[in-house]
């Protein structure tokens, strides 16, 4: 049987693995560390247990924060340890949003301290 000539062959992205994980560190330039968790079944006791592995992934714009849930995709070696690239953001970290809300405005704190000194 002949293959259908109308079908395009799969692209190279088709073969690239994608994993979902959580950013655990963003202290390096253009690099984030992603923790990917999975469940494994014990062969003897048939009980599931958690495993996790850390991957270094390329973050070109330094836009991902600790706690963000992201999807990473396998790519060519980018450095000694980096073989993954962040593809998309699944969920933004809640703690980062709360921290941004709690940052005091410098002009307000100065105005409050000036009024406190006058009275």
N, C-alpha and C positions, 0 to 999 in steps of 0.2 A: 504494500500500500504506500502511495506517495504522500509526502507531507503537503499540507495546504500551503500554497505559495502566497496567499493573502495574509497569513499570520506573520508578524514581525518576530524576529528572534528576541529573547529576553535581553534587556540591557545589563550592563555590569552591576547596576544598583540592585537588580533583581536577586543577585547572589549574596549581597551584603547582609550580614546579620544585624538585627536591630534589637536592642534591649532597653527596658525601662528601669530607671533607678532614681536615687536621691543624691543631690549634691552634698558632699560631706566636707569639702574644702575648696576654697577658691583663692588661696593665698599666692599661687604662682601666676606669672604673667601669661595670659592667653591659654591657661590650662585649668581645668576643674577636675576634682576627683569624684567619681560617681560610685556609690555603693549599690550593687544589684543583688537583690535577695531572691531566693528560690526555696521551694520545699523539696525535700528528698525523702523517699520512703526507705525505712530501715529494712534490709533484706530478711533478717530473722524475725524481728518483732513486729513488722508491718506497721510501725508507727511513723508518722511524718515528723520531720524536724527541719529547722530553719538553717540554711546556709547563706552566706553572703560573700561577695568578692568585690574588690575595688578595681576600678578601671580609671586610667587617666585619659581625659578626652579634650579635644581642641575646642576652645571657646574664644574665637577670634576677636570679639568685641568686649570681652569681660562683662557680659550682661547677666550671667547667672549667679545667684546668691546661694548661700548655705541653706538647705532645706527645700529648695526647688525640686520638683519632680520633672525629670526630663527623659527624652528618648535619645539614645546614642546609636550611631551606626558605624559598623566596621569600615575601615579605610586603609589605605597604604600606610606604611610606617612613617610617622611624622617626626619622631625623635626616638631616643633609646627606649622609652617606655610607652609612648603614645601611639596607639593604633586605632583610636576611636574618635569620632567627631560628633558634637551635640547637634542633633537634627532639629528638635523642636521642644518647646516648653509645654508640659502637660498641665502643671499646676504651680502657681507662684506660692512661695512660702508665706504663711500667715504671720510669722514672727517679724519678717522684714517689713511688712506693711504696718504692723503695730509700732515698730521702732521709728518708722518715718513719721507717724502721727504724733509720737511723744517727743520729738525733737523740738526743743524750745526755740522760739524766734529770738535772735539776739537783740533786735530793736525793742521787743517787749520787755525782756529781762532788764535791759539798761533803763528803760523808762520806769519800771517798777522800783529799781534800786535808787533812782534819782528822787522819786516821790517819797520813798521811805527816808532818805537822808534829809529832805526838806522839813519833814514833820517831827 
